[in-house]
Amino acid sequence: NRIMRNPELEKKDIDTITVYAYKGEKVKYALKRDGRLLDVVFKRNCALLNTNTEETTEMSDLVHDHDGEIYKIVLLNLSSPPLRLDGKKEPDTFHKIIHSERMLIDLFTEFKKVLKGMNSQRVPNLSRARDLLRVEYSKNDETCREVRTMKTLMQLSDSVCQVRINDRSKGSGFLLFDKFVLTNGHVAKTFYDGKTQLISPGVTVHFSFESLGQADSGAAVIEVVGFENGCDESGQKCDWALMRIVTDHKLPDGLLTHLGRLPQHGGICIIGHPGEGVKKMDPCFIIPNENRQQAAERHQRKNPHGVLPTNPHYYESAENIQLITQRFFNDVKKDNEFRQALHYDTCFGFGSSGSPVFDTDCNVVAMHTGGYAYRNAKKEMHSVIEYGCPLSTVI
């Protein structure tokens, strides 16, 4: 007679199954919990016959010393299973759940809804799923912060400012010491002439722009005392400007006393004014140089039709979009101009240049400078990775 619940198993001549049991469990309970045998096996006086020794194991026996053995289920007789020593039947390990029929219908209905929703979603390919898992795990792992660290960063954020010309945002910066603010050279280039050393009127910095509609007269920029925006003799890109400001208001503490050494891995935090908006904070993670290639290849796979880099020098030669795309991603993998820079993955985009980059000990280690930005075929703006100039190359 048939003893398997699924008749297809017997049709396919499957004569052996593996059953797992807990140590100290009875044979009968292990077979019932497995769920593949019909109830007739437990309602009749059945036993297990060892195919090697031909010894018989009762259903009420413990599973000890039966690991790895092969047995046949044999019917000893048509009577019910034997009673225990106290004269009672072996208790049934399965009990009917109250209202189980209604619950089963409800669960089945919900399960069909879930399946319908899953089928309507686009399932990413394996490589994309692997990339997403790798990136997201790293970000969660690296960006966890202790409360005391976040409190310290909140205090240090008072020294971060927004740089404006005639009340229009041009970038970010931070008070370095006394009345001197540090920002990027390409930010200062929008209002400063390096040859004449003159600045445009209406340049101000604002330290308290933390909510929209907030009134803040800011501090006036009266001089650019130091400026670099180009490559030095070694071919390394330099991009910084030190500005002197004047104001009657009390200024926050400078960050010069909080300088730290450039980390090679782990979490960091950037504080600035991305998107010309209010002051924000982004805990993110460092991308080691050996992982830059992975980041570039991931973005290149996502854009088979090519990309349009925002850097205008890619269009100086009349190349087609595929050649421009290839040259752009090759530069991301190994950019000699920014070989000393700190690379990371942040949501900070345009308007955040000049933001201080803090390590896990709340030390300023770099100044956010830019990213490898591009537009895809849908004209959407993206960035492969971002980078910051080490303050050790500036100060």
C-alpha positions in Angstrom: 0.0 0.0 0.0 1.0 3.6 -0.5 2.6 5.3 2.5 3.9 8.6 1.0 1.6 11.7 0.9 3.0 12.8 -2.5 2.2 10.0 -5.0 4.7 11.5 -7.5 7.5 10.4 -5.3 6.5 6.7 -5.7 5.8 7.1 -9.4 9.4 8.3 -9.9 10.7 5.2 -8.0 12.1 7.2 -5.1 12.5 4.5 -2.5 14.7 6.4 0.0 14.1 9.6 1.9 16.2 11.3 4.6 14.6 12.2 7.9 16.2 14.6 10.4 15.4 14.2 14.1 16.3 15.9 17.4 18.5 14.1 19.9 16.2 12.5 22.5 13.2 12.5 20.2 11.2 9.4 19.5 11.2 7.8 16.1 7.4 8.3 15.7 7.6 12.0 16.4 10.5 12.5 14.0 8.6 10.8 11.2 5.4 12.7 11.9 7.2 16.1 12.0 8.8 15.3 8.7 5.3 15.3 7.2 5.9 13.1 4.1 4.3 9.9 5.4 0.6 9.1 5.5 -1.2 8.8 8.8 -1.7 5.0 8.2 2.0 4.5 9.2 1.2 5.8 12.7 -2.3 4.3 13.1 -1.1 0.8 12.4 1.5 -1.2 14.3 4.5 -0.4 12.1 8.2 -0.5 12.9 11.5 0.2 11.2 13.6 -2.7 9.9 17.3 -2.1 9.5 18.3 -3.1 6.0 21.8 -4.2 7.1 21.3 -5.9 10.5 17.6 -6.7 10.0 17.0 -5.5 13.6 13.6 -4.0 14.3 13.2 -0.5 15.9 9.8 0.3 17.5 8.1 3.6 16.8 8.3 4.4 20.5 12.1 4.0 20.6 14.4 7.0 20.8 16.4 8.0 17.8 19.7 7.4 19.5 22.3 5.4 17.6 20.2 5.5 14.4 22.2 8.3 12.7 23.1 7.4 9.1 21.3 4.0 9.1 18.9 2.9 6.4 15.5 1.4 7.4 12.4 0.0 5.8 9.0 0.7 7.2 7.3 -2.6 7.8 3.8 -3.5 9.0 3.9 -5.8 11.9 0.2 -6.4 12.0 -3.1 -4.6 11.4 -3.6 -3.8 15.1 -3.2 -0.3 16.6 0.1 0.8 17.9 1.0 -0.8 21.2 0.2 1.0 24.5 2.8 2.6 26.7 3.8 0.9 29.9 1.2 3.0 31.8 -1.5 1.6 29.6 -2.1 4.8 27.6 -1.7 5.5 23.9 1.2 7.5 22.7 -0.1 11.1 22.6 -0.7 12.7 19.2 1.9 15.5 18.7 -0.5 17.3 16.3 -3.6 19.2 17.5 -6.1 20.9 15.4 -5.9 24.7 15.7 -9.2 26.5 16.4 -10.6 28.2 13.4 -7.8 26.8 11.3 -9.9 26.5 8.1 -10.8 30.2 8.2 -7.1 31.1 8.8 -6.0 28.9 6.0 -8.3 30.6 3.5 -7.2 34.1 4.7 -3.5 33.1 4.4 -4.0 31.7 1.0 -5.7 34.9 -0.2 -2.9 37.0 1.2 -0.3 34.7 -0.4 -1.9 35.2 -3.8 -1.8 39.0 -3.4 1.9 38.8 -2.5 2.7 36.6 -5.5 0.7 39.0 -7.8 2.7 41.9 -6.5 6.1 40.1 -7.0 5.2 39.1 -10.5 4.5 42.7 -11.4 7.9 43.9 -10.2 11.0 43.9 -12.3 13.5 41.4 -10.9 17.1 42.6 -11.2 19.7 40.4 -12.7 22.2 38.5 -10.5 25.1 40.9 -11.0 23.0 43.9 -10.1 21.6 42.2 -7.0 25.1 41.3 -5.9 26.3 44.9 -6.4 23.4 46.3 -4.4 23.9 43.9 -1.6 27.6 44.6 -1.4 27.1 48.4 -1.4 24.1 48.5 1.0 25.8 46.2 3.5 28.9 48.3 3.5 27.0 51.5 3.9 25.0 50.1 6.9 28.0 48.6 8.5 30.2 51.7 8.1 27.8 54.5 8.9 26.6 53.4 12.3 27.5 56.2 14.8 27.4 56.5 18.6 25.1 59.1 20.0 28.0 61.0 21.6 29.7 61.2 18.1 26.6 62.6 16.5 26.3 65.2 19.4 29.9 66.3 18.8 29.3 66.6 15.0 26.2 68.7 15.7 28.3 71.1 17.7 31.1 71.2 15.1 28.4 71.8 12.4 28.1 75.4 13.7 31.4 76.2 12.0 30.1 75.1 8.5 28.8 77.9 6.3 27.2 78.5 2.9 29.1 80.8 0.5 26.8 83.2 -1.5 27.1 86.0 -4.1 24.2 88.5 -3.8 22.3 85.9 -1.7 22.7 83.1 -4.3 24.5 80.0 -3.1 27.8 79.1 -4.8 29.1 76.5 -2.4 30.0 75.6 1.1 32.9 76.3 3.5 33.9 76.2 7.1 35.6 78.5 9.6 39.2 77.4 9.9 40.4 79.9 12.6 39.8 83.4 13.8 38.0 85.1 10.8 39.3 82.9 8.0 37.0 80.6 6.0 38.2 77.7 3.9 36.4 76.6 0.7 37.3 75.2 -2.7 39.2 77.1 -5.3 36.6 76.5 -8.0 34.0 78.0 -5.6 36.1 81.1 -5.1 36.8 81.3 -8.8 33.1 82.3 -9.4 33.8 85.7 -7.6 37.6 86.0 -7.4 40.1 87.0 -10.1 43.4 85.4 -9.4 45.3 87.9 -11.6 44.0 91.1 -10.2 43.2 89.6 -6.8 39.9 91.4 -6.7 36.6 89.9 -5.6 33.1 90.6 -6.7 30.8 92.7 -4.5 28.1 90.9 -2.4 30.1 87.8 -1.4 29.0 86.6 2.0 29.1 83.4 4.2 26.2 82.2 6.3 26.7 79.9 9.3 23.1 79.5 10.5 21.2 78.7 7.4 19.4 75.6 8.8 15.8 76.2 7.8 14.1 77.8 4.8 13.0 81.3 5.2 15.5 81.9 7.9 16.8 85.5 8.1 20.6 85.7 8.1 22.6 88.7 7.0 25.8 86.7 7.0 29.4 87.8 7.2 31.0 89.7 4.3 34.1 88.3 2.5 36.6 91.1 2.1 39.7 89.3 0.9 41.0 86.0 -0.6 44.3 85.5 1.2 45.2 82.1 -0.5 44.1 80.5 -3.7 44.9 77.4 -5.8 42.8 75.9 -8.6 44.9 73.7 -10.8 47.7 71.1 -10.9 51.0 71.4 -9.1 54.4 70.3 -10.5 53.7 66.7 -9.7 50.4 66.8 -11.6 48.3 66.6 -8.4 45.1 68.8 -8.5 45.0 71.6 -5.9 41.6 73.2 -5.2 41.3 75.5 -2.2 40.8 79.1 -1.2 41.2 80.8 2.2 39.0 83.9 2.7 39.0 86.6 5.3 35.6 87.7 6.6 34.3 90.6 8.7 31.3 90.6 11.0 30.1 92.2 14.3 28.5 88.9 15.3 30.2 86.2 17.4 31.6 83.5 15.3 31.7 79.8 16.1 35.0 78.0 17.0 37.3 77.3 14.1 38.0 73.7 13.0 41.8 74.0 12.8 42.1 72.4 16.3 40.2 69.4 15.0 42.4 68.3 12.1 43.1 64.6 11.7 45.0 62.2 9.5 43.4 60.9 6.3 41.8 57.5 7.0 42.0 54.7 4.4 38.7 53.0 5.2 35.7 53.1 7.4 32.9 55.7 7.9 33.0 59.4 7.5 30.5 62.3 7.8 30.1 65.3 5.5 28.4 68.5 6.7 27.4 71.2 4.1 24.8 72.8 1.9 24.0 70.4 -0.9 21.7 71.5 -3.7 22.0 75.2 -2.6 19.8 74.2 0.4 19.9 74.2 4.1 22.7 72.7 6.2 22.7 68.9 6.1 24.7 66.0 7.3 25.5 62.7 5.4 27.2 59.8 7.2 28.7 57.7 4.4 31.6 55.4 3.8 35.1 55.5 2.2 35.7 53.7 -1.1 39.2 52.3 -1.1 41.2 52.8 -4.2 41.1 49.1 -5.0 37.2 49.3 -5.1 37.0 52.3 -7.5 37.1 50.0 -10.4 34.1 48.0 -9.1 32.1 51.3 -8.7 33.0 52.4 -12.3 32.1 49.1 -13.8 28.8 49.0 -11.9 27.7 52.4 -13.4 29.0 51.4 -16.8 26.9 48.3 -16.9 23.8 50.3 -15.9 24.4 52.7 -18.9 24.8 50.5 -22.0 23.8 53.5 -24.2 26.5 55.7 -22.9 26.8 58.7 -20.6 27.4 62.4 -20.9 30.0 63.6 -18.3 29.4 67.0 -16.8 33.1 67.9 -17.1 33.4 69.9 -20.4 37.0 68.7 -21.3 35.5 65.4 -22.5 34.0 67.2 -25.5 37.1 69.0 -26.6 37.8 66.2 -29.2 35.0 65.2 -31.6 34.5 61.7 -30.2 31.2 59.7 -30.3 29.4 59.1 -27.1 30.6 55.5 -26.6 34.3 56.6 -26.8 33.6 59.5 -24.4 31.8 57.0 -22.0 34.8 54.6 -22.1 37.3 57.4 -21.5 35.2 58.8 -18.6 34.9 55.5 -16.8 38.6 54.8 -17.3 39.4 58.1 -15.6 37.2 57.1 -12.7 39.1 53.9 -12.2 42.4 55.7 -12.1 42.5 59.5 -12.0 46.1 60.7 -11.5 45.0 64.2 -10.8 43.1 63.1 -7.6 45.3 60.1 -6.6 45.8 61.6 -3.1 42.1 62.4 -2.6 39.7 60.7 -0.3 37.0 58.8 -2.3 33.6 58.0 -0.9 29.9 57.5 -1.7 27.7 60.4 -0.7 24.4 61.9 -1.6 25.9 65.4 -1.5 25.9 67.0 -5.0 26.2 70.4 -6.4 26.4 73.2 -3.9 28.3 71.2 -1.3 31.8 71.8 -2.6 33.9 73.1 0.3 32.1 71.0 3.0 34.3 69.6 5.8 34.7 65.8 5.9 34.9 64.3 9.4 36.3 60.9 10.4 34.8 58.6 13.1 36.7 60.6 15.8 35.1 63.9 14.6 38.4 65.1 13.2 38.4 67.1 9.9 40.4 65.1 7.4 39.3 66.5 4.0 37.3 69.1 2.1 34.6 67.8 -0.2 35.6 68.8 -3.7 33.5 67.1 -6.3 32.5 63.9 -8.0 32.5 62.0 -11.3 29.1 63.2 -12.4 27.3 62.4 -15.6 23.9 62.4 -17.2 22.4 59.1 -18.5 20.3 58.5 -21.6 17.3 59.8 -19.8 19.1 63.1 -18.9 19.1 62.1 -15.2 22.1 63.3 -13.2 24.2 60.7 -11.4 27.7 60.4 -9.9 29.9 57.4 -9.8 31.9 58.3 -6.7 32.8 61.6 -4.9 36.1 62.8 -3.5 37.6 65.3 -1.1 41.0 67.0 -1.0 43.0 66.0 2.1 43.6 69.0 4.4 47.1 67.8 4.8 47.8 69.0 1.2 46.3 72.4 2.0 47.5 73.4 5.4 
